[in-house]
Amino acid sequence: MRGNRLWESHRIILPEMRDRAIRKCTDCRFLVKIQGREEVRWGCVVGLPGYGSLQKTVPETLHVVEVLRVVGKEGLREVLSRGKPEAQACGLFLPKCRKVYRRFNWS
């Protein structure tokens, strides 16, 4: 069983789900910093309208006032409860976009 890609820690994982099963929330684009008045916490914004469907660009930090305005106190609790960077990624995992900078020589 060693070396078998379908066998990971006593579970059988289908090849298309393996990428999500071995990833952590830290690599997900929906995990953002929620900036409060005195502290910063991690939160998963996949449940917020506009961010989960990628209609809006997912920022690196989001102010707590904006989250409260959209979903209220209960929604904020839900966003903060799913914000665990070390947790295994969920089924809505999308990898973070990496910015590519290219140098052009115009001469």
Biopython code that builds the backbone (N, CA, C, O; Angstrom):
import numpy as np
from Bio.PDB.StructureBuilder import StructureBuilder

atoms = [
    (1, "MET", "N", (0.813, -1.199, 0.000)),
    (1, "MET", "CA", (0.000, 0.000, 0.000)),
    (1, "MET", "C", (0.854, 1.261, 0.000)),
    (1, "MET", "O", (0.360, 2.337, -0.335)),
    (2, "ARG", "N", (2.106, 1.149, 0.363)),
    (2, "ARG", "CA", (2.953, 2.342, 0.377)),
    (2, "ARG", "C", (3.234, 2.794, -1.049)),
    (2, "ARG", "O", (3.454, 1.983, -1.948)),
    (3, "GLY", "N", (3.222, 4.099, -1.229)),
    (3, "GLY", "CA", (3.452, 4.644, -2.561)),
    (3, "GLY", "C", (2.181, 4.723, -3.391)),
    (3, "GLY", "O", (2.208, 5.229, -4.513)),
    (4, "ASN", "N", (1.083, 4.239, -2.865)),
    (4, "ASN", "CA", (-0.186, 4.306, -3.579)),
    (4, "ASN", "C", (-0.811, 5.664, -3.326)),
    (4, "ASN", "O", (-1.031, 6.041, -2.175)),
    (5, "ARG", "N", (-1.099, 6.401, -4.385)),
    (5, "ARG", "CA", (-1.636, 7.754, -4.235)),
    (5, "ARG", "C", (-3.071, 7.751, -3.744)),
    (5, "ARG", "O", (-3.539, 8.756, -3.207)),
    (6, "LEU", "N", (-3.779, 6.645, -3.915)),
    (6, "LEU", "CA", (-5.161, 6.600, -3.453)),
    (6, "LEU", "C", (-5.261, 6.310, -1.959)),
    (6, "LEU", "O", (-6.314, 6.517, -1.356)),
    (7, "TRP", "N", (-4.199, 5.846, -1.377)),
    (7, "TRP", "CA", (-4.235, 5.441, 0.023)),
    (7, "TRP", "C", (-3.493, 6.482, 0.855)),
    (7, "TRP", "O", (-2.267, 6.569, 0.784)),
    (8, "GLU", "N", (-4.210, 7.261, 1.630)),
    (8, "GLU", "CA", (-3.608, 8.297, 2.468)),
    (8, "GLU", "C", (-4.113, 8.101, 3.892)),
    (8, "GLU", "O", (-5.296, 8.308, 4.162)),
    (9, "SER", "N", (-3.248, 7.713, 4.787)),
    (9, "SER", "CA", (-3.543, 7.551, 6.214)),
    (9, "SER", "C", (-4.830, 6.766, 6.457)),
    (9, "SER", "O", (-5.745, 7.258, 7.117)),
    (10, "HIS", "N", (-4.899, 5.582, 5.940)),
    (10, "HIS", "CA", (-5.993, 4.630, 6.161)),
    (10, "HIS", "C", (-7.322, 5.076, 5.561)),
    (10, "HIS", "O", (-8.383, 4.678, 6.041)),
    (11, "ARG", "N", (-7.272, 5.896, 4.522)),
    (11, "ARG", "CA", (-8.479, 6.291, 3.808)),
    (11, "ARG", "C", (-8.225, 6.143, 2.323)),
    (11, "ARG", "O", (-7.104, 6.346, 1.857)),
    (12, "ILE", "N", (-9.234, 5.799, 1.598)),
    (12, "ILE", "CA", (-9.110, 5.765, 0.148)),
    (12, "ILE", "C", (-9.643, 7.087, -0.378)),
    (12, "ILE", "O", (-10.768, 7.482, -0.072)),
    (13, "ILE", "N", (-8.830, 7.762, -1.167)),
    (13, "ILE", "CA", (-9.173, 9.082, -1.679)),
    (13, "ILE", "C", (-9.144, 9.030, -3.201)),
    (13, "ILE", "O", (-8.177, 8.560, -3.800)),
    (14, "LEU", "N", (-10.200, 9.512, -3.807)),
    (14, "LEU", "CA", (-10.248, 9.572, -5.259)),
    (14, "LEU", "C", (-9.235, 10.605, -5.762)),
    (14, "LEU", "O", (-8.977, 11.594, -5.076)),
    (15, "PRO", "N", (-8.664, 10.391, -6.939)),
    (15, "PRO", "CA", (-7.614, 11.301, -7.433)),
    (15, "PRO", "C", (-8.040, 12.758, -7.527)),
    (15, "PRO", "O", (-7.227, 13.642, -7.255)),
    (16, "GLU", "N", (-9.288, 13.045, -7.902)),
    (16, "GLU", "CA", (-9.706, 14.435, -8.029)),
    (16, "GLU", "C", (-9.923, 15.104, -6.668)),
    (16, "GLU", "O", (-9.911, 16.331, -6.573)),
    (17, "MET", "N", (-10.122, 14.305, -5.622)),
    (17, "MET", "CA", (-10.294, 14.866, -4.285)),
    (17, "MET", "C", (-8.989, 14.907, -3.499)),
    (17, "MET", "O", (-8.943, 15.500, -2.422)),
    (18, "ARG", "N", (-7.944, 14.298, -4.007)),
    (18, "ARG", "CA", (-6.678, 14.238, -3.279)),
    (18, "ARG", "C", (-6.086, 15.623, -3.065)),
    (18, "ARG", "O", (-5.545, 15.910, -1.998)),
    (19, "ASP", "N", (-6.185, 16.482, -4.073)),
    (19, "ASP", "CA", (-5.629, 17.831, -3.971)),
    (19, "ASP", "C", (-6.282, 18.595, -2.830)),
    (19, "ASP", "O", (-5.604, 19.312, -2.095)),
    (20, "ARG", "N", (-7.578, 18.448, -2.677)),
    (20, "ARG", "CA", (-8.273, 19.137, -1.595)),
    (20, "ARG", "C", (-8.013, 18.481, -0.250)),
    (20, "ARG", "O", (-7.985, 19.161, 0.776)),
    (21, "ALA", "N", (-7.824, 17.177, -0.243)),
    (21, "ALA", "CA", (-7.637, 16.470, 1.018)),
    (21, "ALA", "C", (-6.269, 16.731, 1.632)),
    (21, "ALA", "O", (-6.128, 16.670, 2.853)),
    (22, "ILE", "N", (-5.267, 17.016, 0.826)),
    (22, "ILE", "CA", (-3.936, 17.237, 1.388)),
    (22, "ILE", "C", (-3.648, 18.717, 1.623)),
    (22, "ILE", "O", (-2.604, 19.048, 2.185)),
    (23, "ARG", "N", (-4.535, 19.612, 1.213)),
    (23, "ARG", "CA", (-4.324, 21.043, 1.377)),
    (23, "ARG", "C", (-4.854, 21.527, 2.725)),
    (23, "ARG", "O", (-5.713, 20.887, 3.332)),
    (24, "LYS", "N", (-4.349, 22.627, 3.169)),
    (24, "LYS", "CA", (-4.791, 23.289, 4.390)),
    (24, "LYS", "C", (-5.478, 24.597, 4.021)),
    (24, "LYS", "O", (-5.310, 25.108, 2.913)),
    (25, "CYS", "N", (-6.240, 25.125, 4.945)),
    (25, "CYS", "CA", (-6.942, 26.389, 4.705)),
    (25, "CYS", "C", (-5.988, 27.548, 4.461)),
    (25, "CYS", "O", (-6.382, 28.554, 3.871)),
    (26, "THR", "N", (-4.752, 27.427, 4.900)),
    (26, "THR", "CA", (-3.780, 28.498, 4.682)),
    (26, "THR", "C", (-3.570, 28.764, 3.203)),
    (26, "THR", "O", (-3.270, 29.895, 2.822)),
    (27, "ASP", "N", (-3.720, 27.746, 2.358)),
    (27, "ASP", "CA", (-3.500, 27.879, 0.919)),
    (27, "ASP", "C", (-4.744, 28.355, 0.176)),
    (27, "ASP", "O", (-4.685, 28.578, -1.033)),
    (28, "CYS", "N", (-5.864, 28.516, 0.871)),
    (28, "CYS", "CA", (-7.131, 28.858, 0.216)),
    (28, "CYS", "C", (-7.271, 30.365, 0.043)),
    (28, "CYS", "O", (-6.840, 31.135, 0.901)),
    (29, "ARG", "N", (-7.870, 30.783, -1.061)),
    (29, "ARG", "CA", (-8.035, 32.207, -1.331)),
    (29, "ARG", "C", (-9.148, 32.831, -0.494)),
    (29, "ARG", "O", (-9.210, 34.055, -0.388)),
    (30, "PHE", "N", (-10.024, 32.030, 0.102)),
    (30, "PHE", "CA", (-11.132, 32.567, 0.889)),
    (30, "PHE", "C", (-10.759, 32.840, 2.342)),
    (30, "PHE", "O", (-11.552, 33.440, 3.068)),
    (31, "LEU", "N", (-9.589, 32.422, 2.785)),
    (31, "LEU", "CA", (-9.140, 32.687, 4.146)),
    (31, "LEU", "C", (-8.492, 34.063, 4.179)),
    (31, "LEU", "O", (-7.429, 34.267, 3.592)),
    (32, "VAL", "N", (-9.132, 35.009, 4.865)),
    (32, "VAL", "CA", (-8.646, 36.386, 4.926)),
    (32, "VAL", "C", (-8.532, 36.834, 6.375)),
    (32, "VAL", "O", (-9.086, 36.211, 7.281)),
    (33, "LYS", "N", (-7.812, 37.912, 6.572)),
    (33, "LYS", "CA", (-7.706, 38.512, 7.893)),
    (33, "LYS", "C", (-8.884, 39.460, 8.083)),
    (33, "LYS", "O", (-9.155, 40.309, 7.233)),
    (34, "ILE", "N", (-9.584, 39.306, 9.215)),
    (34, "ILE", "CA", (-10.685, 40.192, 9.568)),
    (34, "ILE", "C", (-10.128, 41.204, 10.561)),
    (34, "ILE", "O", (-9.767, 40.839, 11.680)),
    (35, "GLN", "N", (-10.054, 42.473, 10.162)),
    (35, "GLN", "CA", (-9.471, 43.534, 10.970)),
    (35, "GLN", "C", (-10.534, 44.157, 11.856)),
    (35, "GLN", "O", (-11.489, 44.759, 11.365)),
    (36, "GLY", "N", (-10.365, 44.009, 13.165)),
    (36, "GLY", "CA", (-11.251, 44.650, 14.127)),
    (36, "GLY", "C", (-10.632, 45.923, 14.643)),
    (36, "GLY", "O", (-9.655, 46.425, 14.088)),
    (37, "ARG", "N", (-11.214, 46.446, 15.720)),
    (37, "ARG", "CA", (-10.685, 47.676, 16.293)),
    (37, "ARG", "C", (-9.358, 47.440, 16.999)),
    (37, "ARG", "O", (-8.445, 48.260, 16.906)),
    (38, "GLU", "N", (-9.250, 46.304, 17.713)),
    (38, "GLU", "CA", (-8.054, 46.041, 18.501)),
    (38, "GLU", "C", (-7.279, 44.800, 18.082)),
    (38, "GLU", "O", (-6.109, 44.660, 18.438)),
    (39, "GLU", "N", (-7.904, 43.900, 17.337)),
    (39, "GLU", "CA", (-7.218, 42.665, 16.982)),
    (39, "GLU", "C", (-7.568, 42.223, 15.564)),
    (39, "GLU", "O", (-8.505, 42.720, 14.939)),
    (40, "VAL", "N", (-6.786, 41.284, 15.095)),
    (40, "VAL", "CA", (-6.982, 40.714, 13.758)),
    (40, "VAL", "C", (-7.193, 39.218, 13.920)),
    (40, "VAL", "O", (-6.414, 38.550, 14.599)),
    (41, "ARG", "N", (-8.242, 38.686, 13.301)),
    (41, "ARG", "CA", (-8.516, 37.249, 13.333)),
    (41, "ARG", "C", (-8.680, 36.737, 11.916)),
    (41, "ARG", "O", (-8.988, 37.491, 10.993)),
    (42, "TRP", "N", (-8.467, 35.432, 11.762)),
    (42, "TRP", "CA", (-8.667, 34.795, 10.460)),
    (42, "TRP", "C", (-10.137, 34.455, 10.281)),
    (42, "TRP", "O", (-10.820, 34.105, 11.243)),
    (43, "GLY", "N", (-10.622, 34.557, 9.049)),
    (43, "GLY", "CA", (-11.998, 34.218, 8.739)),
    (43, "GLY", "C", (-12.129, 33.686, 7.325)),
    (43, "GLY", "O", (-11.358, 34.053, 6.438)),
    (44, "CYS", "N", (-13.115, 32.816, 7.120)),
    (44, "CYS", "CA", (-13.384, 32.243, 5.802)),
    (44, "CYS", "C", (-14.581, 32.969, 5.202)),
    (44, "CYS", "O", (-15.680, 32.905, 5.753)),
    (45, "VAL", "N", (-14.386, 33.652, 4.091)),
    (45, "VAL", "CA", (-15.435, 34.483, 3.500)),
    (45, "VAL", "C", (-16.186, 33.787, 2.369)),
    (45, "VAL", "O", (-16.862, 34.450, 1.582)),
    (46, "VAL", "N", (-16.082, 32.476, 2.276)),
    (46, "VAL", "CA", (-16.757, 31.768, 1.187)),
    (46, "VAL", "C", (-18.275, 31.865, 1.322)),
    (46, "VAL", "O", (-18.985, 31.751, 0.323)),
    (47, "GLY", "N", (-18.780, 32.072, 2.522)),
    (47, "GLY", "CA", (-20.220, 32.174, 2.736)),
    (47, "GLY", "C", (-20.780, 33.566, 2.532)),
    (47, "GLY", "O", (-21.999, 33.741, 2.523)),
    (48, "LEU", "N", (-19.931, 34.553, 2.371)),
    (48, "LEU", "CA", (-20.404, 35.921, 2.160)),
    (48, "LEU", "C", (-20.868, 36.109, 0.720)),
    (48, "LEU", "O", (-20.237, 35.603, -0.209)),
    (49, "PRO", "N", (-21.962, 36.830, 0.533)),
    (49, "PRO", "CA", (-22.443, 37.056, -0.830)),
    (49, "PRO", "C", (-21.420, 37.831, -1.656)),
    (49, "PRO", "O", (-20.878, 38.840, -1.204)),
    (50, "GLY", "N", (-21.170, 37.357, -2.850)),
    (50, "GLY", "CA", (-20.235, 38.015, -3.746)),
    (50, "GLY", "C", (-18.847, 37.408, -3.707)),
    (50, "GLY", "O", (-18.202, 37.300, -4.750)),
    (51, "TYR", "N", (-18.365, 37.006, -2.541)),
    (51, "TYR", "CA", (-17.017, 36.442, -2.435)),
    (51, "TYR", "C", (-16.996, 34.955, -2.776)),
    (51, "TYR", "O", (-16.079, 34.494, -3.455)),
    (52, "GLY", "N", (-17.984, 34.205, -2.319)),
    (52, "GLY", "CA", (-18.019, 32.769, -2.601)),
    (52, "GLY", "C", (-18.208, 32.464, -4.070)),
    (52, "GLY", "O", (-17.693, 31.462, -4.568)),
    (53, "SER", "N", (-18.942, 33.315, -4.775)),
    (53, "SER", "CA", (-19.162, 33.117, -6.209)),
    (53, "SER", "C", (-18.121, 33.845, -7.055)),
    (53, "SER", "O", (-18.194, 33.823, -8.283)),
    (54, "LEU", "N", (-17.153, 34.489, -6.404)),
    (54, "LEU", "CA", (-16.059, 35.228, -7.049)),
    (54, "LEU", "C", (-16.542, 36.396, -7.900)),
    (54, "LEU", "O", (-15.880, 36.779, -8.865)),
    (55, "GLN", "N", (-17.700, 36.966, -7.544)),
    (55, "GLN", "CA", (-18.148, 38.183, -8.216)),
    (55, "GLN", "C", (-17.314, 39.372, -7.753)),
    (55, "GLN", "O", (-17.074, 40.311, -8.512)),
    (56, "LYS", "N", (-16.871, 39.318, -6.482)),
    (56, "LYS", "CA", (-15.987, 40.341, -5.931)),
    (56, "LYS", "C", (-14.607, 39.741, -5.755)),
    (56, "LYS", "O", (-14.468, 38.538, -5.533)),
    (57, "THR", "N", (-13.600, 40.570, -5.853)),
    (57, "THR", "CA", (-12.234, 40.132, -5.601)),
    (57, "THR", "C", (-12.056, 39.916, -4.103)),
    (57, "THR", "O", (-12.451, 40.758, -3.298)),
    (58, "VAL", "N", (-11.464, 38.793, -3.734)),
    (58, "VAL", "CA", (-11.255, 38.480, -2.325)),
    (58, "VAL", "C", (-10.009, 39.227, -1.855)),
    (58, "VAL", "O", (-8.913, 38.971, -2.355)),
    (59, "PRO", "N", (-10.166, 40.166, -0.882)),
    (59, "PRO", "CA", (-9.007, 40.930, -0.421)),
    (59, "PRO", "C", (-8.175, 40.137, 0.586)),
    (59, "PRO", "O", (-8.606, 39.090, 1.068)),
    (60, "GLU", "N", (-6.983, 40.643, 0.897)),
    (60, "GLU", "CA", (-6.157, 39.998, 1.913)),
    (60, "GLU", "C", (-6.678, 40.286, 3.305)),
    (60, "GLU", "O", (-6.639, 39.410, 4.169)),
    (61, "THR", "N", (-7.166, 41.501, 3.546)),
    (61, "THR", "CA", (-7.777, 41.858, 4.826)),
    (61, "THR", "C", (-9.137, 42.485, 4.559)),
    (61, "THR", "O", (-9.356, 43.136, 3.537)),
    (62, "LEU", "N", (-10.035, 42.272, 5.498)),
    (62, "LEU", "CA", (-11.395, 42.777, 5.376)),
    (62, "LEU", "C", (-11.762, 43.384, 6.722)),
    (62, "LEU", "O", (-11.503, 42.770, 7.757)),
    (63, "HIS", "N", (-12.349, 44.554, 6.737)),
    (63, "HIS", "CA", (-12.719, 45.201, 7.994)),
    (63, "HIS", "C", (-13.999, 44.583, 8.543)),
    (63, "HIS", "O", (-14.902, 44.221, 7.789)),
    (64, "VAL", "N", (-14.061, 44.470, 9.848)),
    (64, "VAL", "CA", (-15.189, 43.809, 10.503)),
    (64, "VAL", "C", (-16.492, 44.562, 10.254)),
    (64, "VAL", "O", (-17.561, 43.953, 10.239)),
    (65, "VAL", "N", (-16.416, 45.874, 10.059)),
    (65, "VAL", "CA", (-17.614, 46.676, 9.801)),
    (65, "VAL", "C", (-18.274, 46.248, 8.488)),
    (65, "VAL", "O", (-19.501, 46.202, 8.393)),
    (66, "GLU", "N", (-17.465, 45.938, 7.486)),
    (66, "GLU", "CA", (-18.010, 45.506, 6.203)),
    (66, "GLU", "C", (-18.719, 44.157, 6.329)),
    (66, "GLU", "O", (-19.766, 43.940, 5.720)),
    (67, "VAL", "N", (-18.139, 43.253, 7.124)),
    (67, "VAL", "CA", (-18.763, 41.943, 7.325)),
    (67, "VAL", "C", (-20.063, 42.096, 8.101)),
    (67, "VAL", "O", (-21.065, 41.468, 7.762)),
    (68, "LEU", "N", (-20.055, 42.929, 9.145)),
    (68, "LEU", "CA", (-21.272, 43.162, 9.926)),
    (68, "LEU", "C", (-22.367, 43.792, 9.077)),
    (68, "LEU", "O", (-23.544, 43.470, 9.238)),
    (69, "ARG", "N", (-21.990, 44.672, 8.191)),
    (69, "ARG", "CA", (-22.969, 45.339, 7.329)),
    (69, "ARG", "C", (-23.649, 44.346, 6.387)),
    (69, "ARG", "O", (-24.835, 44.480, 6.086)),
    (70, "VAL", "N", (-22.899, 43.357, 5.927)),
    (70, "VAL", "CA", (-23.444, 42.407, 4.951)),
    (70, "VAL", "C", (-24.233, 41.281, 5.618)),
    (70, "VAL", "O", (-25.341, 40.966, 5.185)),
    (71, "VAL", "N", (-23.672, 40.668, 6.675)),
    (71, "VAL", "CA", (-24.307, 39.460, 7.232)),
    (71, "VAL", "C", (-24.714, 39.564, 8.694)),
    (71, "VAL", "O", (-25.379, 38.656, 9.193)),
    (72, "GLY", "N", (-24.349, 40.620, 9.401)),
    (72, "GLY", "CA", (-24.744, 40.791, 10.787)),
    (72, "GLY", "C", (-23.858, 40.017, 11.753)),
    (72, "GLY", "O", (-22.837, 39.447, 11.368)),
    (73, "LYS", "N", (-24.280, 40.011, 13.045)),
    (73, "LYS", "CA", (-23.464, 39.393, 14.095)),
    (73, "LYS", "C", (-23.359, 37.879, 13.943)),
    (73, "LYS", "O", (-22.280, 37.312, 14.114)),
    (74, "GLU", "N", (-24.461, 37.230, 13.628)),
    (74, "GLU", "CA", (-24.437, 35.768, 13.471)),
    (74, "GLU", "C", (-23.560, 35.354, 12.293)),
    (74, "GLU", "O", (-22.836, 34.361, 12.367)),
    (75, "GLY", "N", (-23.628, 36.098, 11.237)),
    (75, "GLY", "CA", (-22.784, 35.813, 10.076)),
    (75, "GLY", "C", (-21.312, 36.026, 10.381)),
    (75, "GLY", "O", (-20.459, 35.285, 9.894)),
    (76, "LEU", "N", (-21.011, 37.042, 11.191)),
    (76, "LEU", "CA", (-19.634, 37.288, 11.594)),
    (76, "LEU", "C", (-19.109, 36.136, 12.444)),
    (76, "LEU", "O", (-17.964, 35.715, 12.280)),
    (77, "ARG", "N", (-19.932, 35.630, 13.342)),
    (77, "ARG", "CA", (-19.529, 34.463, 14.148)),
    (77, "ARG", "C", (-19.246, 33.259, 13.258)),
    (77, "ARG", "O", (-18.295, 32.514, 13.496)),
    (78, "GLU", "N", (-20.062, 33.073, 12.247)),
    (78, "GLU", "CA", (-19.873, 31.955, 11.313)),
    (78, "GLU", "C", (-18.574, 32.116, 10.520)),
    (78, "GLU", "O", (-17.833, 31.151, 10.336)),
    (79, "VAL", "N", (-18.304, 33.322, 10.059)),
    (79, "VAL", "CA", (-17.077, 33.588, 9.300)),
    (79, "VAL", "C", (-15.850, 33.339, 10.167)),
    (79, "VAL", "O", (-14.888, 32.726, 9.705)),
    (80, "LEU", "N", (-15.865, 33.799, 11.409)),
    (80, "LEU", "CA", (-14.727, 33.631, 12.305)),
    (80, "LEU", "C", (-14.576, 32.196, 12.790)),
    (80, "LEU", "O", (-13.460, 31.759, 13.070)),
    (81, "SER", "N", (-15.671, 31.454, 12.894)),
    (81, "SER", "CA", (-15.574, 30.063, 13.364)),
    (81, "SER", "C", (-14.920, 29.159, 12.323)),
    (81, "SER", "O", (-14.327, 28.140, 12.678)),
    (82, "ARG", "N", (-15.018, 29.516, 11.050)),
    (82, "ARG", "CA", (-14.398, 28.710, 10.001)),
    (82, "ARG", "C", (-13.003, 29.183, 9.641)),
    (82, "ARG", "O", (-12.409, 28.661, 8.698)),
    (83, "GLY", "N", (-12.467, 30.146, 10.354)),
    (83, "GLY", "CA", (-11.161, 30.704, 10.040)),
    (83, "GLY", "C", (-10.033, 30.036, 10.790)),
    (83, "GLY", "O", (-9.444, 30.642, 11.686)),
    (84, "LYS", "N", (-9.719, 28.803, 10.445)),
    (84, "LYS", "CA", (-8.634, 28.073, 11.089)),
    (84, "LYS", "C", (-7.589, 27.726, 10.036)),
    (84, "LYS", "O", (-7.812, 26.824, 9.228)),
    (85, "PRO", "N", (-6.461, 28.419, 10.029)),
    (85, "PRO", "CA", (-5.458, 28.199, 8.983)),
    (85, "PRO", "C", (-4.882, 26.784, 8.957)),
    (85, "PRO", "O", (-4.477, 26.314, 7.893)),
    (86, "GLU", "N", (-4.833, 26.096, 10.092)),
    (86, "GLU", "CA", (-4.237, 24.763, 10.130)),
    (86, "GLU", "C", (-5.241, 23.657, 9.808)),
    (86, "GLU", "O", (-4.852, 22.490, 9.743)),
    (87, "ALA", "N", (-6.510, 23.982, 9.606)),
    (87, "ALA", "CA", (-7.540, 22.980, 9.331)),
    (87, "ALA", "C", (-7.426, 22.445, 7.905)),
    (87, "ALA", "O", (-6.860, 23.093, 7.025)),
    (88, "GLN", "N", (-7.976, 21.249, 7.699)),
    (88, "GLN", "CA", (-8.002, 20.654, 6.363)),
    (88, "GLN", "C", (-8.981, 21.436, 5.490)),
    (88, "GLN", "O", (-10.043, 21.849, 5.957)),
    (89, "ALA", "N", (-8.630, 21.632, 4.252)),
    (89, "ALA", "CA", (-9.448, 22.428, 3.337)),
    (89, "ALA", "C", (-10.795, 21.762, 3.094)),
    (89, "ALA", "O", (-10.914, 20.537, 3.101)),
    (90, "CYS", "N", (-11.802, 22.595, 2.880)),
    (90, "CYS", "CA", (-13.147, 22.082, 2.629)),
    (90, "CYS", "C", (-13.360, 21.841, 1.133)),
    (90, "CYS", "O", (-12.434, 21.998, 0.337)),
    (91, "GLY", "N", (-14.551, 21.470, 0.764)),
    (91, "GLY", "CA", (-14.860, 21.185, -0.634)),
    (91, "GLY", "C", (-14.902, 22.418, -1.511)),
    (91, "GLY", "O", (-14.915, 22.300, -2.736)),
    (92, "LEU", "N", (-14.924, 23.604, -0.912)),
    (92, "LEU", "CA", (-14.961, 24.853, -1.674)),
    (92, "LEU", "C", (-13.583, 25.470, -1.831)),
    (92, "LEU", "O", (-13.468, 26.660, -2.123)),
    (93, "PHE", "N", (-12.536, 24.678, -1.641)),
    (93, "PHE", "CA", (-11.153, 25.147, -1.699)),
    (93, "PHE", "C", (-10.791, 25.631, -3.092)),
    (93, "PHE", "O", (-11.054, 24.954, -4.086)),
    (94, "LEU", "N", (-10.185, 26.807, -3.153)),
    (94, "LEU", "CA", (-9.573, 27.335, -4.373)),
    (94, "LEU", "C", (-8.197, 27.866, -3.983)),
    (94, "LEU", "O", (-8.088, 28.620, -3.016)),
    (95, "PRO", "N", (-7.153, 27.494, -4.705)),
    (95, "PRO", "CA", (-5.816, 27.975, -4.327)),
    (95, "PRO", "C", (-5.695, 29.486, -4.516)),
    (95, "PRO", "O", (-6.364, 30.088, -5.355)),
    (96, "LYS", "N", (-4.819, 30.074, -3.707)),
    (96, "LYS", "CA", (-4.585, 31.517, -3.796)),
    (96, "LYS", "C", (-3.960, 31.870, -5.128)),
    (96, "LYS", "O", (-3.186, 31.096, -5.692)),
    (97, "CYS", "N", (-4.299, 33.029, -5.617)),
    (97, "CYS", "CA", (-3.690, 33.536, -6.843)),
    (97, "CYS", "C", (-2.345, 34.140, -6.492)),
    (97, "CYS", "O", (-2.233, 34.909, -5.538)),
    (98, "ARG", "N", (-1.361, 33.804, -7.235)),
    (98, "ARG", "CA", (-0.035, 34.370, -7.024)),
    (98, "ARG", "C", (0.201, 35.440, -8.079)),
    (98, "ARG", "O", (-0.019, 35.225, -9.271)),
    (99, "LYS", "N", (0.647, 36.576, -7.618)),
    (99, "LYS", "CA", (0.919, 37.669, -8.541)),
    (99, "LYS", "C", (2.243, 37.403, -9.239)),
    (99, "LYS", "O", (3.243, 37.079, -8.599)),
    (100, "VAL", "N", (2.238, 37.542, -10.536)),
    (100, "VAL", "CA", (3.439, 37.322, -11.333)),
    (100, "VAL", "C", (3.929, 38.668, -11.835)),
    (100, "VAL", "O", (3.207, 39.404, -12.508)),
    (101, "TYR", "N", (5.146, 38.966, -11.500)),
    (101, "TYR", "CA", (5.748, 40.205, -11.961)),
    (101, "TYR", "C", (6.780, 39.855, -13.026)),
    (101, "TYR", "O", (7.637, 38.997, -12.814)),
    (102, "ARG", "N", (6.692, 40.507, -14.140)),
    (102, "ARG", "CA", (7.621, 40.265, -15.228)),
    (102, "ARG", "C", (8.399, 41.542, -15.513)),
    (102, "ARG", "O", (7.869, 42.650, -15.433)),
    (103, "ARG", "N", (9.630, 41.358, -15.837)),
    (103, "ARG", "CA", (10.462, 42.492, -16.181)),
    (103, "ARG", "C", (10.579, 42.568, -17.696)),
    (103, "ARG", "O", (10.875, 41.578, -18.365)),
    (104, "PHE", "N", (10.347, 43.729, -18.205)),
    (104, "PHE", "CA", (10.464, 43.945, -19.631)),
    (104, "PHE", "C", (11.671, 44.827, -19.903)),
    (104, "PHE", "O", (11.907, 45.810, -19.201)),
    (105, "ASN", "N", (12.407, 44.477, -20.896)),
    (105, "ASN", "CA", (13.538, 45.283, -21.313)),
    (105, "ASN", "C", (13.102, 46.033, -22.568)),
    (105, "ASN", "O", (13.013, 45.449, -23.648)),
    (106, "TRP", "N", (12.834, 47.322, -22.421)),
    (106, "TRP", "CA", (12.295, 48.123, -23.513)),
    (106, "TRP", "C", (13.381, 48.735, -24.394)),
    (106, "TRP", "O", (13.061, 49.445, -25.348)),
    (107, "SER", "N", (14.620, 48.487, -24.108)),
    (107, "SER", "CA", (15.659, 49.088, -24.947)),
    (107, "SER", "C", (16.172, 48.143, -25.996)),
    (107, "SER", "O", (17.050, 48.507, -26.779)),
]
sb = StructureBuilder()
sb.init_structure("model")
sb.init_model(0)
sb.init_chain("A")
sb.init_seg("    ")
for serial, (resi, resn, name, xyz) in enumerate(atoms, 1):
    if name == "N":
        sb.init_residue(resn, " ", resi, " ")
    sb.init_atom(name, np.array(xyz, "f"), 0.0, 1.0, " ", f" {name:<3s}", serial, name[0])
structure = sb.get_structure()
